[in-house]
Amino acid sequence: MDTLITIMLVLFGIVNLCCFIVVLISLWQENMLLGIACLVGLFITGIGGLILYVWGWFQSEHRPTMITWTVSQVIFTVLWMVS
């Protein structure tokens, strides 16, 4: 059972990372300075991911990606708490 949960955690983690990269690339193309700030904020304080997440929800063209990212993050968190 633990092996299955670990495999699912890895898969949902990859989905989270892919969604993060898609939204980051879009932000970078629209506003490079904010994209750099998100990357620096991510590596220094961890808040850059939250900024990117909120920015993505405010962009209507990213709605499907953000729904996928949110569902994946919720499932990842639940699986992590169960394991």
RARAMO-V974463 format. One record per residue. N is the residue number from 1. RES is the residue in three letters. SS is DSSP state (hx for helix, st for strand, lp for the rest). NEAR is the number of other ideal C-beta (glycine too) atoms within 10 Angstrom. Layout:
n = {N	N}
res = {RES	RES}
ss = {SS	SS}
near = {NEAR	NEAR}
This chain:
n = {1	2	3	4	5	6	7	8	9	10	11	12	13	14	15	16	17	18	19	20	21	22	23	24	25	26	27	28	29	30	31	32	33	34	35	36	37	38	39	40	41	42	43	44	45	46	47	48	49	50	51	52	53	54	55	56	57	58	59	60	61	62	63	64	65	66	67	68	69	70	71	72	73	74	75	76	77	78	79	80	81	82	83}
res = {MET	ASP	THR	LEU	ILE	THR	ILE	MET	LEU	VAL	LEU	PHE	GLY	ILE	VAL	ASN	LEU	CYS	CYS	PHE	ILE	VAL	VAL	LEU	ILE	SER	LEU	TRP	GLN	GLU	ASN	MET	LEU	LEU	GLY	ILE	ALA	CYS	LEU	VAL	GLY	LEU	PHE	ILE	THR	GLY	ILE	GLY	GLY	LEU	ILE	LEU	TYR	VAL	TRP	GLY	TRP	PHE	GLN	SER	GLU	HIS	ARG	PRO	THR	MET	ILE	THR	TRP	THR	VAL	SER	GLN	VAL	ILE	PHE	THR	VAL	LEU	TRP	MET	VAL	SER}
ss = {lp	hx	hx	hx	hx	hx	hx	hx	hx	hx	hx	hx	hx	hx	hx	hx	hx	hx	hx	hx	hx	hx	hx	hx	hx	hx	hx	hx	hx	hx	lp	hx	hx	hx	hx	hx	hx	hx	hx	hx	hx	hx	hx	hx	lp	lp	hx	hx	hx	hx	hx	hx	hx	hx	hx	hx	hx	hx	lp	hx	hx	hx	hx	hx	hx	hx	hx	hx	hx	hx	hx	hx	hx	hx	hx	hx	hx	hx	hx	hx	hx	hx	lp}
near = {7	7	7	10	13	12	10	15	16	11	14	20	15	11	17	18	12	14	24	19	10	16	22	19	11	18	22	15	9	11	13	10	8	16	19	13	16	24	16	11	17	17	9	9	10	9	12	20	17	13	15	23	17	10	20	22	14	8	14	7	8	18	11	9	17	20	12	15	23	15	13	19	17	11	16	18	11	11	17	12	7	10	12}
